[in-house]
Amino acid sequence: MNKRGMTLMELIVYMAIVGIVVVIAGTAFTSSTKMRIRTESKLTALAAAEEVAAILKEDVAQMGAKSSMESRTITSDSFYVSEDVFIDPSNSDRSSYVLKKSSDGKDSLYFRKIRFDDNGSYAAVEEISWYIDGDELVRSCQTRNKKTAADEMCPENSALEMVMAQGVDSFKVVPAIPSVLEANSSAGVLFPSGSDQSLFRLVPRYDGSTYFRTTIDPESGGSSVMLSGFVSNYDYENETVESTKKVNEVYAAEVGGTDGSFGELCTQMTFDVGMTYQIIFGISKTSIYDKSQMFIPGRDHLAVGFRTTAGAKTVIKDMMFYPPMSSEMDLVKRKINFNVSQKVEKVCLVFDVAAYSPALSSGTFNISGLQVVKIPEGFYTFDESQVNSITAADKKNVKAFRLVVSLRKNDEEGRVSVDVAVPSNGAE
């Protein structure tokens, strides 16, 4: 048998081929490892940014919270509103935030809010700040004032600082440009439409069978109008509710002494799809003995809604509310939001009173500050170049913020942007 070994040349060629294969395989493995490490670092950075953004969103959304339910007596509760949440009301700044912009993308945001106890009552006003210190994103918390017996979640004498993230490149805060500026705020008022938007009139509807007159003072209207002398659905002789339905219905109109029917005098309004509207009014009693406090929920009926000039109901459902049961509630403005699924044209605002309990018909309702407005909610415009154009008076109309957090893990960037609605900022 002829046995032949490998020549030196063949060995060199073989070793060269093996070397090339090893180099190629090694390069591929190294590249794969680097890519895996970069991907993992990218995902870690993104996850860290998302965690911080989630905490930011929950925190900032509470900006300007100022109303709480307080127990007053065994029969009634009331709302407490903290004026201390406003930044500088004496200088037209009724917002609850201070924003400091930085050219290097390291902004800082300070805001105030109420902290509630477990029962939803006022516990404290807290000052919250978010800012960058070096490469760390810090949240600080300090109590501005608090109820005597409330727990101290944040210290009063100095701020409690907590590092929320490390390796932070930038923290940008962009407020939404107010869609209604203070100088043009009257443009959003649909009613009253006169030059003095504090004045209005209420006109009764009457047909003698279902709708009955109520006493209106003053008849020509003003900044407040008192309603009394309501028709009753209660049979005092038999102490039962009558089978017939009797209602007092009054229509909102412009102030003045012109005579005419409710359909001729009422102010007609149009509501568009995609917009949010708000009915605003105050309602108070005339004394602590006012029988409007004898209102029985589930039996008596008190609502605000819209009707055509012929008195027909519209697709906008009536919105029920209760009369004030305490002196504190006399001071609370009622604000009722609504929108429409289809365009509604030429309708008038009405109040309905249907008295079924024995005493309510002898009560009085004093209605004040009646308005229907278009409110700047739901559509936000963020433009960093216009941030400095937001005046102190307009800050209260900022209803959203865009928060952008960028941080690094092993030189890989994670960047998250979230939009946060702040409906309580500036709201009263």
C-alpha atoms as one frame of an Amber mdcrd trajectory, in Angstrom:
protein
   0.000   0.000   0.000   1.287   3.390  -0.959   1.146   5.741   2.041   1.838
   9.383   1.431   2.016  12.187   3.997   0.976  15.864   3.708   3.474  18.128
   2.073   4.575  21.329   3.759   2.741  23.408   1.176  -0.501  21.541   1.752
  -0.124  21.991   5.484   0.401  25.728   5.123  -2.653  26.026   2.882  -4.749
  23.976   5.324  -3.672  26.111   8.272  -4.412  29.284   6.337  -7.948  28.089
   5.527  -8.589  27.086   9.133  -7.248  30.454  10.300  -9.554  32.339   7.959
 -12.549  30.321   9.150 -11.637  30.942  12.790 -11.212  34.691  12.195 -14.554
  34.958  10.383 -16.353  32.936  13.037 -14.703  34.907  15.822 -15.606  38.240
  14.238 -19.204  37.152  13.776 -19.380  35.976  17.381 -17.832  39.216  18.664
 -20.218  41.347  16.591 -23.165  39.279  17.784 -22.091  39.720  21.401 -21.650
  43.478  20.983 -25.062  43.759  19.336 -26.665  41.764  22.132 -25.041  43.949
  24.790 -26.099  47.142  22.958 -29.659  45.856  22.569 -29.850  44.895  26.232
 -28.482  48.295  27.263 -30.966  50.048  24.993 -33.871  48.081  26.438 -32.646
  48.711  29.995 -32.372  52.457  29.348 -35.814  52.561  27.750 -37.387  50.591
  30.601 -35.801  52.929  33.161 -37.053  55.993  31.268 -40.562  54.534  31.051
 -40.626  53.824  34.802 -39.632  57.410  35.585 -42.149  58.770  33.065 -44.966
  56.755  34.660 -44.164  58.198  38.114 -43.865  61.697  36.625 -47.217  61.414
  34.894 -49.058  60.314  38.029 -47.373  63.028  40.091 -47.821  65.989  37.724
 -51.457  65.064  36.947 -52.330  66.120  40.514 -51.032  69.651  39.946 -53.419
  72.268  41.299 -55.711  69.865  43.166 -57.390  72.182  45.649 -60.921  70.970
  46.530 -61.770  68.417  49.180 -64.934  67.120  50.801 -65.172  68.059  54.467
 -67.595  66.708  57.047 -69.352  69.616  58.750 -72.508  68.354  60.412 -74.436
  65.147  60.756 -76.716  66.158  57.868 -74.434  67.843  55.373 -70.935  67.961
  53.964 -69.187  70.796  52.188 -66.209  71.481  49.972 -62.999  73.062  51.166
 -60.939  74.990  48.601 -57.328  75.830  49.434 -56.257  79.214  48.058 -52.692
  78.372  49.070 -52.366  76.181  45.975 -52.249  79.281  43.727 -48.741  80.641
  43.026 -49.262  84.419  43.209 -52.925  85.463  42.879 -52.199  89.056  43.917
 -50.113  89.410  40.731 -52.579  87.651  38.397 -50.855  84.236  38.633 -53.617
  81.826  39.648 -51.761  78.813  38.288 -50.149  76.166  40.500 -46.752  75.761
  38.814 -43.405  77.454  38.149 -41.375  76.268  35.163 -37.701  77.106  34.645
 -36.459  76.379  31.129 -32.805  75.575  30.472 -30.917  75.843  27.173 -29.137
  72.521  27.839 -32.393  70.565  28.162 -32.310  70.363  31.957 -35.564  72.041
  32.943 -37.082  72.168  36.425 -40.766  72.043  37.378 -42.261  73.176  40.699
 -45.958  72.801  41.546 -48.424  72.743  44.432 -51.274  70.386  45.212 -53.499
  69.195  48.035 -52.792  65.848  49.667 -55.933  64.035  50.782 -56.434  61.742
  53.736 -58.046  58.308  53.494 -61.522  59.887  53.625 -60.866  62.311  50.764
 -60.597  65.287  53.116 -57.896  67.949  53.196 -54.645  66.840  54.829 -51.970
  69.228  53.536 -50.733  71.472  50.745 -47.521  70.053  49.306 -44.810  71.621
  47.149 -43.311  69.229  44.597 -40.206  69.835  42.461 -38.596  67.806  39.660
 -35.104  68.792  38.486 -31.701  67.443  37.380 -28.704  67.513  39.743 -25.605
  66.390  37.855 -26.821  63.300  36.004 -29.572  62.477  38.527 -33.278  63.259
  38.205 -34.482  64.371  41.633 -37.969  64.740  43.125 -38.308  66.930  46.213
 -41.346  67.266  48.448 -42.111  69.777  51.199 -45.277  70.526  53.185 -46.447
  74.125  52.806 -49.182  73.823  55.417 -51.256  70.998  56.864 -54.172  70.108
  59.064 -53.115  69.898  62.711 -53.717  66.178  63.113 -52.563  65.148  59.637
 -49.592  62.852  59.063 -46.474  64.564  57.797 -45.680  62.736  54.559 -43.279
  65.521  53.524 -41.303  67.604  56.058 -42.310  71.196  56.770 -38.926  72.712
  57.579 -36.893  71.360  54.656 -37.505  69.501  51.418 -37.228  65.717  51.259
 -35.175  64.867  48.163 -35.212  61.526  46.400 -33.166  60.420  43.380 -35.608
  58.984  40.841 -33.110  58.074  38.081 -29.412  58.182  37.311 -27.544  58.716
  34.050 -30.086  61.317  32.975 -29.127  63.391  29.924 -32.118  65.708  29.780
 -35.472  66.543  31.319 -37.688  68.766  29.182 -41.016  70.251  30.234 -43.251
  71.900  27.618 -46.602  73.402  28.678 -49.502  73.259  26.215 -50.210  76.636
  24.671 -53.503  77.858  26.206 -56.266  77.638  23.595 -58.102  80.445  25.407
 -55.887  83.372  26.407 -56.838  85.709  29.246 -57.055  88.673  26.864 -59.552
  86.766  24.692 -61.342  84.774  27.393 -64.706  86.340  26.531 -64.546  84.674
  23.096 -65.241  81.296  24.749 -68.450  82.499  26.450 -71.594  81.453  24.581
 -73.995  82.859  27.181 -74.570  85.613  28.144 -73.705  87.174  24.804 -74.001
  90.819  25.946 -71.110  93.168  26.640 -71.446  92.528  30.391 -71.175  88.751
  30.716 -72.147  88.751  34.370 -75.757  89.730  33.627 -78.575  87.381  32.597
 -82.325  86.979  32.750 -84.652  84.018  33.423 -87.969  83.821  31.565 -90.768
  81.452  32.729 -92.596  78.975  30.517 -96.342  78.742  31.059 -99.173  76.673
  29.577-101.447  76.246  32.645-101.465  72.436  32.524 -97.896  71.137  32.841
 -95.775  74.296  33.023 -96.573  76.964  35.600 -95.280  80.426  36.389 -92.740
  80.973  39.121 -91.886  84.249  40.810 -88.707  85.764  39.319 -86.932  88.676
  40.998 -85.876  90.833  39.270 -87.928  90.021  36.185 -85.564  91.984  33.929
 -82.572  90.045  35.225 -79.238  90.968  36.791 -76.083  89.350  38.143 -78.292
  87.114  40.293 -81.947  86.099  39.990 -84.141  84.629  42.723 -86.765  81.970
  41.975 -89.654  81.268  44.367 -93.345  80.322  44.430 -92.981  76.866  42.871
 -95.953  74.740  41.890 -96.418  71.637  44.042 -97.193  68.060  43.025 -98.095
  67.204  46.608-101.703  66.719  47.707-101.722  68.294  51.166-105.268  67.131
  51.950-104.606  63.448  51.299-100.868  63.647  52.000-100.006  61.927  48.738
 -98.291  62.834  45.474-100.675  63.938  42.736-100.812  61.905  39.535-100.438
  64.989  37.345 -96.959  66.329  36.613 -96.464  70.045  37.241 -93.165  71.738
  36.467 -91.600  75.170  36.772 -89.309  75.768  33.806 -87.320  78.960  33.214
 -85.302  79.892  30.123 -81.975  81.755  30.095 -82.102  85.051  28.180 -80.190
  88.311  27.860 -80.762  90.914  30.549 -83.444  93.506  29.805 -87.123  94.326
  30.202 -88.417  93.305  26.763 -91.784  91.505  26.782 -92.289  88.272  24.872
 -92.621  84.491  25.184 -89.838  82.222  26.414 -89.173  81.039  22.843 -88.803
  84.596  21.578 -86.604  85.849  24.417 -84.278  82.930  25.214 -80.686  83.017
  23.952 -80.110  80.431  21.244 -76.843  78.459  21.233 -75.147  75.965  18.901
 -72.877  73.110  20.031 -70.378  71.344  17.764 -69.046  67.788  17.826 -65.549
  67.357  19.277 -65.753  70.294  21.688 -66.279  70.365  25.451 -68.728  72.841
  26.955 -69.433  73.854  30.530 -72.467  75.260  32.343 -71.411  77.465  35.269
 -73.663  78.913  37.946 -73.993  79.520  41.650 -77.089  78.544  43.625 -77.766
  79.666  47.189 -80.597  79.891  49.684 -81.926  83.123  51.187 -81.641  82.099
  54.858 -80.792  79.210  57.152 -84.542  78.529  57.374 -85.055  78.309  53.607
 -87.277  75.345  52.777 -85.206  74.532  49.696 -83.114  72.578  52.218 -86.072
  70.183  52.505 -85.264  68.912  48.981 -85.591  65.112  48.927 -83.264  63.312
  46.453 -85.115  60.707  44.419 -88.432  62.484  44.886 -87.926  66.175  44.083
 -86.395  67.144  40.747 -83.912  69.934  40.044 -82.066  69.971  36.714 -80.457
  72.112  34.035 -80.680  71.278  30.324 -81.553  72.561  26.876 -84.778  73.005
  24.919 -85.752  74.238  21.478 -87.527  77.574  21.160 -90.765  75.552  20.907
 -90.066  73.887  24.257 -89.082  70.444  22.950 -86.305  68.411  24.554 -83.003
  67.960  22.688 -80.441  65.151  22.363 -78.540  66.789  25.247 -79.777  65.048
  28.360 -80.816  67.084  31.397 -78.220  67.254  34.169 -79.511  66.945  37.727
 -78.059  68.732  40.732 -78.939  69.315  44.383 -79.584  72.625  46.143 -77.093
  73.750  48.825 -77.554  72.161  52.232 -75.020  74.328  54.109 -73.703  77.879
  54.077 -70.361  76.647  52.709 -72.091  75.112  49.680 -73.714  78.474  48.932
 -70.241  79.656  47.871 -69.440  76.753  45.551 -69.767  77.343  41.821 -71.505
  74.512  40.004 -69.622  73.472  36.870 -71.185  70.863  34.602 -69.291  69.629
  31.542 -70.964  68.149  28.479 -70.383  67.443  24.790 -72.510  66.319  21.868
 -72.338  63.369  19.456 -73.979  65.408  16.705 -74.257  69.119  16.010 -77.040
  70.757  18.040 -78.333  74.097  16.810 -80.567  76.877  18.133 -81.273  75.555
  21.625 -81.820  77.458  24.883 -80.642  76.771  28.430 -83.385  75.936  30.958
 -83.773  75.157  34.650 -86.477  72.691  35.699 -87.970  72.484  39.202 -90.518
  69.774  40.061 -91.584  69.762  43.733 -93.022  66.485  45.072 -92.166  66.805
  48.780 -94.445  68.904  51.042 -92.025  71.783  51.752 -89.897  72.362  48.646
 -92.488  74.472  46.807 -92.136  77.105  49.563 -88.368  77.336  49.162 -86.250
  79.749  47.121 -83.276  79.400  44.768 -80.945  82.307  44.143 -79.066  81.702
  40.864 -75.958  83.752  40.098 -73.021  83.901  37.697 -74.840  81.916  35.007
 -72.672  81.171  31.961 -72.267  78.621  29.167 -68.665  78.441  27.968 -66.475
  76.508  25.571 -63.580  75.125  27.608 -60.008  74.466  26.408 -59.814  70.715
  27.014 -58.923  67.701  24.924 -56.872  69.434  22.201 -53.348  70.471  23.151
 -50.690  72.308  21.156 -47.094  71.963  22.333 -44.647  74.488  20.889 -41.398
  75.003  22.809 -40.704  78.230  20.922 -43.851  79.817  22.412 -43.324  78.837
  26.057 -41.957  82.251  27.004 -45.042  83.937  25.517 -47.304  82.438  28.214
 -47.996  85.314  30.608 -48.576  85.038  34.349 -52.307  85.598  33.794 -52.414
  82.896  31.082 -50.604  80.237  33.124 -53.905  79.259  34.763 -55.192  78.251
  31.301 -52.417  75.673  30.765 -54.199  72.309  30.877 -51.436  69.884  29.854
 -47.670  69.340  29.871 -45.351  67.346  27.624 -42.611  65.695  29.680 -39.535
  64.273  27.937 -36.975  62.186  29.840 -33.710  60.961  28.271 -31.213  58.770
  30.131 -28.309  56.420  29.298 -27.299  52.904  30.296 -23.866  51.775  29.023
 -23.853  54.668  26.531 -27.238  53.632  25.077 -30.072  56.190  25.205 -33.609
  55.601  26.414 -36.004  58.445  25.614 -39.666  58.705  26.574 -42.197  61.486
  25.946 -45.561  61.632  27.751 -48.410  64.153  27.620 -50.075  64.810  30.972
 -53.433  66.556  31.396 -53.623  68.909  34.409 -57.313  69.882  34.599 -57.005
  71.273  38.132 -54.341  73.842  37.260 -56.004  77.233  37.509 -59.482  75.762
  37.986 -61.491  77.273  40.823
